[in-house]
């Protein structure tokens, strides 16, 4: 859901939700699979991409067309709000290409 947040004067609630709308988002970037494991409901993200109107047949009313907004994302960034910690995996050691001693001198 795209939320329209407005700044307030209240320090307890610095932003107020002034409504919004739902947008279907598709993302096929090289890090899409990793992001799918990280993203959780309620996370704040920044998404850049191309917005379009999609039209399809309503599955509940055959023959009737319906439409909605969709976004093809080119970049998704997780915003730092509400993130407690970040844990990194150890680098994988696989094969000779990761071992500098096995690389020929050029």
Residue pairs with C-beta under 8 A, 6 or more apart in sequence:
1 20
1 21
1 22
1 23
2 20
2 21
2 22
2 23
3 17
3 19
3 20
4 17
4 18
4 19
4 20
5 15
5 16
5 17
5 18
6 15
6 16
6 18
7 14
7 15
8 14
8 15
8 16
21 69
22 68
22 69
23 51
23 69
23 70
23 71
24 54
24 68
24 69
24 70
24 71
25 47
25 49
25 70
25 71
25 72
25 73
26 70
26 71
26 72
26 73
27 35
27 49
27 72
27 73
27 76
29 35
29 73
29 74
29 75
29 76
35 76
35 78
38 78
39 45
39 78
42 82
43 78
43 79
43 82
44 78
44 79
44 81
44 82
45 76
45 77
45 78
45 79
46 75
46 76
46 77
46 79
47 71
47 73
47 75
47 76
47 77
48 73
48 74
48 75
49 71
49 72
49 73
49 74
49 75
50 71
50 72
50 74
51 69
51 70
51 71
52 69
52 70
52 71
52 72
53 67
53 68
53 69
53 70
54 67
54 68
54 69
54 70
55 65
55 66
55 67
56 65
56 66
56 67
57 63
57 64
57 65
57 66
58 64
58 65
58 66
91 98
92 98
93 99
96 102
96 103
97 103
